[in-house]
Amino acid sequence: MEEKKHKRRVRYKGTHPRSYKEKYKEHNPEKYADTIAKVIAKGSTPAGMHISIMVDEILDFLQIQPGQKGLDATLGYGGHSRRMLEKLQGQGRLIGLDIDPIESQKTEERLQKAGFGPDLFIRVLTNFANIDQVARDYGKFDFLLADLGVSSMQIDNPERGFSYKNHGPLDLRLNPQEGIPASKRLQELSQEEIQGMLEENSDEPYAQELAKAIYKNSHFGKEISTTTDLRNIIETTIEPYSKGMGQGEKKDFYKKTCQRVFQAIRIDINSEFEVLDAFLTKLPQVMNPGGRIAILTFHSGEDRMVKKAFKAGKNLVYQEVARDVIRPSKEECVTNPRSRSTKMRWAIVKGEEA
Protein backbone atom coordinates (compact mmCIF):
# COMPACT_ATOMS: atom_id res chain seq x y z
CA MET A 1 0.00 0.00 0.00
CA GLU A 2 1.42 3.34 -1.06
CA GLU A 3 2.04 5.69 1.85
CA LYS A 4 -0.07 8.86 1.66
CA LYS A 5 2.14 11.94 1.56
CA HIS A 6 1.49 14.65 4.11
CA LYS A 7 0.15 17.80 2.46
CA ARG A 8 1.47 20.96 4.05
CA ARG A 9 -0.89 23.86 4.56
CA VAL A 10 -0.67 26.93 2.36
CA ARG A 11 2.01 29.37 3.51
CA TYR A 12 1.36 33.10 3.47
CA LYS A 13 3.07 36.31 4.49
CA GLY A 14 2.03 38.19 7.62
CA THR A 15 -0.37 37.12 10.37
CA HIS A 16 -3.48 36.63 8.22
CA PRO A 17 -4.07 35.10 4.78
CA ARG A 18 -5.00 37.62 2.09
CA SER A 19 -5.48 35.83 -1.20
CA TYR A 20 -8.34 33.45 -2.01
CA LYS A 21 -6.14 30.33 -2.11
CA GLU A 22 -4.34 31.19 1.15
CA LYS A 23 -7.58 31.10 3.16
CA TYR A 24 -7.42 27.34 3.67
CA LYS A 25 -9.46 27.42 6.89
CA GLU A 26 -12.36 29.19 5.19
CA HIS A 27 -12.33 26.55 2.44
CA ASN A 28 -12.86 23.86 5.09
CA PRO A 29 -15.88 25.05 7.14
CA GLU A 30 -16.55 21.67 8.78
CA LYS A 31 -13.06 21.55 10.30
CA TYR A 32 -12.65 25.24 11.14
CA ALA A 33 -16.13 26.24 12.32
CA ASP A 34 -14.74 28.86 14.75
CA THR A 35 -12.90 30.67 11.95
CA ILE A 36 -16.03 30.64 9.77
CA ALA A 37 -18.11 32.09 12.62
CA LYS A 38 -15.60 34.91 13.16
CA VAL A 39 -15.54 35.84 9.46
CA ILE A 40 -19.34 35.92 9.25
CA ALA A 41 -19.60 37.92 12.50
CA LYS A 42 -17.45 40.62 10.85
CA GLY A 43 -20.00 40.92 8.04
CA SER A 44 -17.86 39.07 5.50
CA THR A 45 -18.43 35.92 3.46
CA PRO A 46 -15.85 33.16 4.00
CA ALA A 47 -13.81 32.25 0.92
CA GLY A 48 -15.38 29.41 -1.03
CA MET A 49 -18.72 29.81 0.70
CA HIS A 50 -22.03 31.54 0.08
CA ILE A 51 -24.37 32.85 2.76
CA SER A 52 -27.99 32.21 1.78
CA ILE A 53 -30.20 35.30 1.70
CA MET A 54 -33.68 35.78 3.19
CA VAL A 55 -34.01 32.12 4.22
CA ASP A 56 -36.73 32.71 6.83
CA GLU A 57 -38.80 34.92 4.54
CA ILE A 58 -38.60 32.33 1.74
CA LEU A 59 -39.60 29.42 3.98
CA ASP A 60 -42.44 31.42 5.55
CA PHE A 61 -43.91 32.00 2.10
CA LEU A 62 -43.29 28.58 0.51
CA GLN A 63 -45.00 26.75 3.40
CA ILE A 64 -43.26 23.48 2.49
CA GLN A 65 -45.00 20.31 3.66
CA PRO A 66 -43.58 16.76 3.95
CA GLY A 67 -44.29 14.75 0.82
CA GLN A 68 -44.19 17.71 -1.57
CA LYS A 69 -41.95 18.07 -4.63
CA GLY A 70 -39.88 21.21 -5.02
CA LEU A 71 -37.40 22.86 -7.35
CA ASP A 72 -34.38 24.97 -6.49
CA ALA A 73 -33.87 26.52 -9.91
CA THR A 74 -30.47 27.98 -8.96
CA LEU A 75 -28.73 25.53 -6.64
CA GLY A 76 -25.52 27.45 -5.97
CA TYR A 77 -23.91 26.63 -2.60
CA GLY A 78 -27.07 24.77 -1.56
CA GLY A 79 -27.94 26.75 1.57
CA HIS A 80 -31.53 27.31 0.52
CA SER A 81 -31.82 23.70 -0.69
CA ARG A 82 -30.66 22.33 2.64
CA ARG A 83 -33.28 24.28 4.57
CA MET A 84 -36.02 23.28 2.13
CA LEU A 85 -34.96 19.62 2.42
CA GLU A 86 -35.19 19.88 6.19
CA LYS A 87 -38.77 21.07 5.84
CA LEU A 88 -39.62 17.95 3.81
CA GLN A 89 -38.66 15.82 6.84
CA GLY A 90 -37.48 12.91 4.74
CA GLN A 91 -40.65 12.76 2.63
CA GLY A 92 -40.90 14.14 -0.91
CA ARG A 93 -38.14 15.32 -3.19
CA LEU A 94 -36.17 18.42 -4.17
CA ILE A 95 -34.59 18.92 -7.60
CA GLY A 96 -31.66 21.35 -7.79
CA LEU A 97 -30.60 22.96 -11.08
CA ASP A 98 -27.30 24.63 -11.90
CA ILE A 99 -25.12 25.17 -14.96
CA ASP A 100 -21.86 25.40 -12.99
CA PRO A 101 -20.36 21.88 -13.14
CA ILE A 102 -17.62 22.77 -10.66
CA GLU A 103 -19.57 24.25 -7.76
CA SER A 104 -22.76 22.20 -8.18
CA GLN A 105 -20.87 18.93 -7.74
CA LYS A 106 -19.36 20.23 -4.48
CA THR A 107 -22.85 21.22 -3.33
CA GLU A 108 -24.28 17.78 -4.11
CA GLU A 109 -21.50 16.17 -2.07
CA ARG A 110 -22.19 18.49 0.90
CA LEU A 111 -25.91 17.69 0.82
CA GLN A 112 -25.21 13.96 0.62
CA LYS A 113 -22.93 14.19 3.66
CA ALA A 114 -25.76 15.99 5.45
CA GLY A 115 -28.00 12.98 4.83
CA PHE A 116 -29.88 14.08 1.71
CA GLY A 117 -29.27 11.26 -0.74
CA PRO A 118 -30.74 10.70 -4.22
CA ASP A 119 -34.07 9.55 -2.75
CA LEU A 120 -34.55 13.11 -1.45
CA PHE A 121 -32.30 15.33 -3.59
CA ILE A 122 -31.33 15.20 -7.27
CA ARG A 123 -28.88 17.58 -8.93
CA VAL A 124 -29.52 18.36 -12.59
CA LEU A 125 -26.80 20.10 -14.58
CA THR A 126 -28.92 22.36 -16.78
CA ASN A 127 -29.92 25.97 -17.25
CA PHE A 128 -33.12 26.95 -15.45
CA ALA A 129 -34.48 28.09 -18.82
CA ASN A 130 -35.03 24.34 -19.36
CA ILE A 131 -37.54 23.87 -16.53
CA ASP A 132 -40.11 22.47 -18.95
CA GLN A 133 -37.80 19.55 -19.75
CA VAL A 134 -37.04 19.09 -16.04
CA ALA A 135 -40.78 18.93 -15.27
CA ARG A 136 -41.24 16.34 -18.03
CA ASP A 137 -38.52 14.20 -16.44
CA TYR A 138 -39.50 14.58 -12.77
CA GLY A 139 -43.10 15.84 -12.72
CA LYS A 140 -44.59 19.20 -11.75
CA PHE A 141 -43.67 21.06 -8.58
CA ASP A 142 -45.46 22.23 -5.45
CA PHE A 143 -42.90 24.91 -4.58
CA LEU A 144 -40.09 26.64 -6.45
CA LEU A 145 -37.26 29.01 -5.58
CA ALA A 146 -35.08 30.96 -8.00
CA ASP A 147 -32.23 32.99 -6.50
CA LEU A 148 -30.95 35.03 -9.45
CA GLY A 149 -27.77 36.23 -7.76
CA VAL A 150 -24.26 35.01 -8.60
CA SER A 151 -22.92 32.87 -5.76
CA SER A 152 -20.17 34.28 -3.55
CA MET A 153 -17.84 31.35 -4.22
CA GLN A 154 -17.95 32.29 -7.92
CA ILE A 155 -17.47 36.01 -7.28
CA ASP A 156 -14.58 35.53 -4.84
CA ASN A 157 -12.62 32.99 -6.88
CA PRO A 158 -10.12 34.99 -8.99
CA GLU A 159 -9.93 32.17 -11.55
CA ARG A 160 -13.58 32.79 -12.51
CA GLY A 161 -13.04 36.48 -13.32
CA PHE A 162 -16.32 37.80 -11.90
CA SER A 163 -14.97 40.62 -9.73
CA TYR A 164 -12.96 43.72 -10.50
CA LYS A 165 -11.48 43.41 -6.99
CA ASN A 166 -9.55 40.22 -7.74
CA HIS A 167 -6.91 39.85 -10.43
CA GLY A 168 -7.66 36.97 -12.75
CA PRO A 169 -8.67 36.05 -16.29
CA LEU A 170 -11.58 38.09 -17.63
CA ASP A 171 -13.96 35.14 -17.95
CA LEU A 172 -17.36 35.74 -16.27
CA ARG A 173 -18.96 32.51 -17.54
CA LEU A 174 -21.27 30.72 -15.12
CA ASN A 175 -20.33 27.52 -16.93
CA PRO A 176 -16.62 27.82 -17.82
CA GLN A 177 -16.87 24.71 -20.00
CA GLU A 178 -19.18 26.34 -22.55
CA GLY A 179 -19.09 29.45 -24.70
CA ILE A 180 -16.27 32.00 -24.80
CA PRO A 181 -14.80 34.15 -22.01
CA ALA A 182 -15.55 37.87 -21.74
CA SER A 183 -12.08 38.73 -23.04
CA LYS A 184 -12.91 37.09 -26.39
CA ARG A 185 -16.50 38.36 -26.42
CA LEU A 186 -15.37 41.99 -26.24
CA GLN A 187 -13.33 41.45 -29.39
CA GLU A 188 -16.48 40.41 -31.26
CA LEU A 189 -18.59 43.46 -30.38
CA SER A 190 -18.73 46.81 -32.16
CA GLN A 191 -18.48 50.05 -30.21
CA GLU A 192 -22.25 50.55 -30.61
CA GLU A 193 -22.95 47.04 -29.32
CA ILE A 194 -20.75 47.56 -26.28
CA GLN A 195 -22.53 50.84 -25.53
CA GLY A 196 -25.94 49.18 -25.89
CA MET A 197 -24.85 46.36 -23.61
CA LEU A 198 -23.76 48.80 -20.88
CA GLU A 199 -26.97 50.85 -21.17
CA GLU A 200 -29.41 47.93 -21.31
CA ASN A 201 -27.77 45.62 -18.77
CA SER A 202 -26.74 48.06 -16.06
CA ASP A 203 -28.06 51.56 -16.88
CA GLU A 204 -24.45 52.78 -17.09
CA PRO A 205 -24.43 56.63 -17.27
CA TYR A 206 -20.98 56.71 -18.93
CA ALA A 207 -21.80 53.97 -21.44
CA GLN A 208 -20.69 55.99 -24.50
CA GLU A 209 -17.31 56.95 -23.08
CA LEU A 210 -16.61 53.48 -21.67
CA ALA A 211 -17.71 51.72 -24.87
CA LYS A 212 -15.30 53.85 -26.90
CA ALA A 213 -12.39 53.04 -24.57
CA ILE A 214 -13.17 49.33 -24.34
CA TYR A 215 -13.59 49.02 -28.11
CA LYS A 216 -10.36 50.90 -28.82
CA ASN A 217 -8.40 48.65 -26.46
CA SER A 218 -9.97 45.33 -27.43
CA HIS A 219 -9.73 45.94 -31.20
CA PHE A 220 -6.65 48.12 -31.68
CA GLY A 221 -4.63 47.56 -28.51
CA LYS A 222 -3.76 44.34 -26.76
CA GLU A 223 -6.51 41.95 -25.65
CA ILE A 224 -8.33 42.89 -22.43
CA SER A 225 -7.43 39.54 -20.93
CA THR A 226 -7.65 40.15 -17.17
CA THR A 227 -10.00 41.76 -14.68
CA THR A 228 -7.23 44.21 -13.85
CA ASP A 229 -6.93 45.25 -17.51
CA LEU A 230 -10.63 46.09 -17.64
CA ARG A 231 -10.63 47.85 -14.27
CA ASN A 232 -7.71 50.06 -15.33
CA ILE A 233 -9.54 51.03 -18.54
CA ILE A 234 -12.68 51.89 -16.57
CA GLU A 235 -10.82 54.01 -14.02
CA THR A 236 -8.78 55.84 -16.65
CA THR A 237 -11.92 56.59 -18.70
CA ILE A 238 -14.00 58.02 -15.85
CA GLU A 239 -11.12 59.79 -14.08
CA PRO A 240 -11.91 63.18 -15.72
CA TYR A 241 -15.46 62.99 -14.31
CA SER A 242 -14.20 62.51 -10.75
CA LYS A 243 -12.49 65.91 -10.51
CA GLY A 244 -13.61 67.85 -7.45
CA MET A 245 -14.70 64.73 -5.58
CA GLY A 246 -13.37 63.91 -2.14
CA GLN A 247 -11.28 60.78 -1.68
CA GLY A 248 -14.18 58.72 -0.31
CA GLU A 249 -16.61 59.94 -2.97
CA LYS A 250 -14.09 59.23 -5.73
CA LYS A 251 -13.48 55.69 -4.43
CA ASP A 252 -17.21 55.02 -4.36
CA PHE A 253 -17.59 56.46 -7.88
CA TYR A 254 -14.95 54.08 -9.25
CA LYS A 255 -16.37 51.13 -7.32
CA LYS A 256 -19.95 51.54 -8.56
CA THR A 257 -18.87 52.09 -12.15
CA CYS A 258 -16.73 48.95 -12.10
CA GLN A 259 -19.63 46.98 -10.60
CA ARG A 260 -22.00 48.14 -13.33
CA VAL A 261 -19.59 47.37 -16.17
CA PHE A 262 -18.73 43.89 -14.89
CA GLN A 263 -22.44 43.21 -14.30
CA ALA A 264 -23.34 44.28 -17.85
CA ILE A 265 -20.70 42.04 -19.39
CA ARG A 266 -21.65 39.08 -17.17
CA ILE A 267 -25.31 39.41 -18.19
CA ASP A 268 -24.29 39.45 -21.86
CA ILE A 269 -21.86 36.52 -21.63
CA ASN A 270 -24.43 34.29 -19.93
CA SER A 271 -27.49 35.58 -21.88
CA GLU A 272 -29.10 36.20 -18.49
CA PHE A 273 -32.08 38.25 -19.67
CA GLU A 274 -32.92 35.77 -22.44
CA VAL A 275 -32.65 32.88 -19.97
CA LEU A 276 -34.83 34.65 -17.41
CA ASP A 277 -37.45 35.45 -20.06
CA ALA A 278 -37.64 31.77 -21.09
CA PHE A 279 -37.86 30.71 -17.44
CA LEU A 280 -40.68 33.15 -16.61
CA THR A 281 -42.63 32.15 -19.74
CA LYS A 282 -42.48 28.43 -18.87
CA LEU A 283 -42.92 28.86 -15.11
CA PRO A 284 -46.72 28.39 -14.76
CA GLN A 285 -46.59 25.19 -16.86
CA VAL A 286 -44.25 23.38 -14.46
CA MET A 287 -46.23 24.05 -11.25
CA ASN A 288 -49.01 22.05 -9.63
CA PRO A 289 -52.28 23.88 -8.81
CA GLY A 290 -51.69 26.08 -5.77
CA GLY A 291 -47.93 25.90 -6.28
CA ARG A 292 -45.84 28.62 -4.64
CA ILE A 293 -43.03 30.50 -6.39
CA ALA A 294 -40.40 32.76 -4.79
CA ILE A 295 -37.84 34.69 -6.83
CA LEU A 296 -34.91 36.74 -5.52
CA THR A 297 -33.59 39.51 -7.79
CA PHE A 298 -30.50 41.68 -7.39
CA HIS A 299 -30.72 44.47 -9.94
CA SER A 300 -33.44 46.56 -11.54
CA GLY A 301 -33.39 44.87 -14.96
CA GLU A 302 -34.27 41.38 -13.74
CA ASP A 303 -36.68 42.72 -11.10
CA ARG A 304 -38.65 44.56 -13.80
CA MET A 305 -38.92 41.34 -15.79
CA VAL A 306 -40.22 39.32 -12.83
CA LYS A 307 -42.68 42.04 -11.83
CA LYS A 308 -44.00 42.31 -15.39
CA ALA A 309 -44.40 38.52 -15.79
CA PHE A 310 -46.23 38.10 -12.50
CA LYS A 311 -48.50 41.06 -13.22
CA ALA A 312 -49.33 39.76 -16.71
CA GLY A 313 -50.18 36.33 -15.31
CA LYS A 314 -52.39 37.53 -12.47
CA ASN A 315 -55.94 36.13 -12.71
CA LEU A 316 -54.84 34.05 -15.73
CA VAL A 317 -52.32 31.61 -14.28
CA TYR A 318 -51.62 33.17 -10.87
CA GLN A 319 -54.32 33.53 -8.26
CA GLU A 320 -52.18 35.90 -6.25
CA VAL A 321 -48.90 37.81 -6.73
CA ALA A 322 -46.84 40.01 -4.46
CA ARG A 323 -48.00 43.63 -4.48
CA ASP A 324 -44.72 44.87 -3.07
CA VAL A 325 -41.22 43.44 -2.90
CA ILE A 326 -39.97 41.88 0.32
CA ARG A 327 -36.51 43.02 1.38
CA PRO A 328 -33.99 41.53 3.80
CA SER A 329 -34.06 42.80 7.38
CA LYS A 330 -31.67 45.47 8.60
CA GLU A 331 -29.98 42.84 10.75
CA GLU A 332 -29.33 40.59 7.74
CA CYS A 333 -27.93 43.50 5.72
CA VAL A 334 -25.43 44.13 8.52
CA THR A 335 -24.32 40.50 8.90
CA ASN A 336 -24.39 39.85 5.14
CA PRO A 337 -23.80 43.10 3.17
CA ARG A 338 -24.25 41.24 -0.13
CA SER A 339 -27.96 40.93 0.68
CA ARG A 340 -28.61 44.69 0.55
CA SER A 341 -29.81 44.89 -3.06
CA THR A 342 -32.05 41.80 -2.80
CA LYS A 343 -35.75 41.94 -3.68
CA MET A 344 -38.09 39.01 -3.25
CA ARG A 345 -41.25 38.63 -5.34
CA TRP A 346 -43.70 35.77 -5.09
CA ALA A 347 -46.68 34.25 -6.87
CA ILE A 348 -49.21 31.48 -6.19
CA VAL A 349 -50.43 29.39 -9.13
CA LYS A 350 -54.22 29.15 -9.58
CA GLY A 351 -55.80 26.14 -7.91
CA GLU A 352 -58.02 23.59 -9.57
CA GLU A 353 -61.53 24.73 -10.39
CA ALA A 354 -64.09 23.62 -7.81
Salt bridges, closest charged atoms under 4 A:
ASP56 OD1 - ARG83 NH2 3.85
GLU86 OE2 - ARG82 NE 3.79
GLU86 OE1 - ARG83 NE 3.61
ASP100 OD2 - ARG160 NH1 2.91
GLU103 OE2 - LYS106 NZ 3.56
GLU108 OE1 - ARG123 NE 2.82
ASP132 OD1 - LYS282 NZ 3.34
ASP147 OD2 - HIS80 ND1 3.85
ASP156 OD1 - ARG338 NH2 2.74
GLU159 OE2 - LYS21 NZ 3.17
ASP171 OD1 - ARG173 NE 2.75
GLU188 OE1 - ARG185 NH1 3.37
GLU204 OE1 - ARG260 NE 2.72
GLU223 OE1 - LYS184 NZ 3.47
GLU239 OE1 - LYS243 NZ 3.91
ASP252 OD2 - LYS256 NZ 3.32
ASP268 OD2 - ARG185 NE 2.75
GLU272 OE2 - ARG266 NE 2.73
GLU302 OE1 - HIS299 NE2 3.40
ASP303 OD2 - LYS343 NZ 3.75
ASP303 OD1 - ARG345 NE 2.76
